[in-house]
Amino acid sequence: MKTVGPYIPTLSAIILARKLMANTLDQTGALACQGMYTLDEFDQVARPWGIYSTETISYSKQRGC
């Protein structure tokens, strides 16, 4: 079985390199990439590797008031 773990750190670099080539980044230089791309952008790059995200929303009822 092929593991994808070693590829995960490169996914952010792929997303940001594409943004640099498209000249769509509003920040450059040495900084953390947090907030520089969306979860949807990450999913597009990660999905071919079998990496995906899901969102679960749950509601709970409070008893008595």
N, C-alpha and C positions, 0 to 999 in steps of 0.2 A: 504494500500500500504506500502510495506516494503522499508525503506530508506537505502541507502548505505553510507551516509555521515560519520557515526561513524567508518566505516571500512577503509576509505581512508588513515588516518595516519598510519595504520598498514601495508599497502602494501609495503612501503619502507623497513620496518623491515623484512618482509617475504623474499623479494628479497635478502637483505643483509645476512640474516641468512642462506639462501640456498648457497650463495657464500662463507660464512665462513665454512660451512660444506664441501663444495667442495674444500676448500683451494684455491680459485681463486681470493681473494682480495689481492691487493698489498699494501693497507693501512689498519691499524687497530688502535684502540684506540678511544678516545672521540673526534669526529669531525663531521662536517656536512656531509650528504650523497650526497650532490650535485656533480654530475659528476661520481658517483660510479656505476651507472647502466644506461642502455640505455632506450630510450622510448619504444623500442620493448620489452625489459624485463618487463617494467612496464605494457605494454598492455597485456602481457601473464598472469600476475597475476590479473589484474583489469577486464579483459573481462568477466570472469565468474560472476562478480558482476554487469554486465551491464554498466561498465565504459569503455569508449573507447576514442581514440583520432582520429582526422582527420586533414588532412593538405590541405589547400587551397592555390593555387598559382594563383595570378591574375596579369595580365599585363595591363598597360595603355599606350595608344598612346599619345604622346605630339602633340599638334596642332601647326603648324607653326614652323619655325626655323629661 
